[in-house]
Structure formats: C-alpha cells, structure tokens
C-alpha cells in the first residue's frame, strides 16, 4: 500500500489563495493605522510646541518676529523637533509662522514621503486653538 505524505498541489494553492485574500484585506488597514499613529504624533508635537511658544510669550510678551516662517528649532532653541519622527524617514515637517506684531502664531505640519497621500493633508494649529485639516475627523 502506498501511503501519501505531505500536501498536494491543490491543497497548497488553496492555502496560498487564503493567505493572499487575508493579506489583501489586512495590509490597507495596517497602513491606515500607521498613518493615523504618525498623525497623532505630529499633533502631539504641535501641541507641545504651542505650549513652549506660550511659555516664551509669557517671558517676552511676543511669539517672535513677524513674517518668520521657519523651522521651530531655528526660531527658539527650546522648540524641537522640527520633523516627525525625529529619526528615520520623515513623515511630517513642522514650521511656525508668526504674525500680528508677534502676537499670533500658526504651527503647520506638512506631510511628506510615505505620509504624503494622507487624506488629512496639512495640519495647522493656531495660537487661539483653531485646528484645521483637509478632511473631517483628523483632530480626534
């Protein structure tokens, strides 16, 4: 009697097809999760910068020089990082724009590289707490 060992080609192809279907469903969900986590990290850094700017304002009574559109670390040594994440492939570039005789600021997080196709687009945070994005529900 001839005993069969191992898998037949049909059984192997069925397993490969099931794995391909599961991967096709799981991969986009995973990518959205990663994008959302980097967006949350950028938002946290933006809020941290706003707090540091407020601390700077309480000491100097201004946020900086009008028309300054620069990276946060160049504006004030206490402000960093100017990229999200601070190491590895950059996902967001952060900048601060000061206006109104040094009484207003806008922090901008611009997506780049792998984050460039994020539907939320550029995120902004103003000194009055206004939060904007290209899509709804980006600041949850």
N, C-alpha and C positions, 0 to 999 in steps of 0.2 A: 504494500500500500504506500502511495506517495503522499507524504504529509507536506502541506503547503506552509511555508514560513514567510513572514514579512507582509507587506502590503501590496495590493495590486495597483496598477497604474490608475485605474478608475478611482479607487479609494484615495489615493494620493492627490489626484486632481480635484476631488470634492473638497478635501481639507484645504488645499491651496485656494480654491474659489471662496470658501467660507472666510478664510483669513483676509483675502483681498476685499471682500464686502465689508467686514468689520473695520479694516484699516481705512477704507474709503469713507466710512461714517465717522470714525473716531478722530482722524487727522485734522479735518477742518475745525472740529470742536476744540481740539487741543490748541490749534493756532489762535483761535479767538480768545481762549483762556490766557495764553501767553501775552497777546496784545493787551488784554484788559489789565493784566498784572503790571506791565510796563507803564500803562496809562495811569494806574493808581500810584505807582512810584513817582511818576512825573508830577502828579497833582500834590502828593505829599511834599515833594521838594519845592514846589511853587508856594505852598502854604508856609513852609519853613523860611523861604526867602522873604515872604511878606512879613513874617514875624521879625526877622532880622532888620528889614527896612523900617518897620515901626520902631524898633529899638533905636536904630540910627536916627530916626526922626525925633524921638524924644530927647536925644542928646544935642542935635544940631538944628532942629526946627526946619529941616528940609530933607527930601529924599535923595538929593543930588543936584546935578546941573541940568537945566532944561535942554531938551533935544538930545540928551545922551541916549544912544541906542547901542548898548554894548553888552558883553557878557557880564553876568553878575560878579564874577571874581575880579574883573577889571575895575568895576565901579567901587566896590568896597572890599577890602581884604577879608572881611568876615563872611562875605557871601560866596558860597560854593555849594554844591558843584555846579558847573555850567553845562553838563551833559548827563543824560540818563541812559544807561547806568554809568557810574563814574569810571568803570573799567570794562573792557570788552567792546563789543560792537555797539556803537552809539544808536539809541532809539529815539531820543528827543534832544534837541538843542534848546537851552534856556537863555532868554535875554530879558533885560529890563529896560523900559523906556520911561524916562522922567519928563514931566511937563508941568505947566501951571506954576512957573517960578519955583519949582522944586516941591510943590505941594501935592502932586499926583504921580502915581506910577502905574505901569501896566507890565505884568510879568507874562511872557509868552513862551510856550513850549511848542516848538515846531517839530513834527515827526520827521524822521529820516531813516534811511536804509530799510530794514525789514518792517519798520513801523509806518512807512510812507503810505501804504494803502489802508491805513486805519480809517474807518468811516467817520470818526470824531474829528479828524483833521487837526488844525492848530488849536491849542487850548490857550485861553487867556484868563488872567486873574487881575482885577483892578484893586486899587487901594481901598475902595468902598465895598469890596467883597463881591463885585459882579464877576460871574463866571460864565464864559462863553465857549462854545464848541460848534462845529459844523453840523452835528447831529444831536438829537434829543437824548436824554438819559446818559450822557457821558460823564457827568459830575456826580454820580450816585455814591 
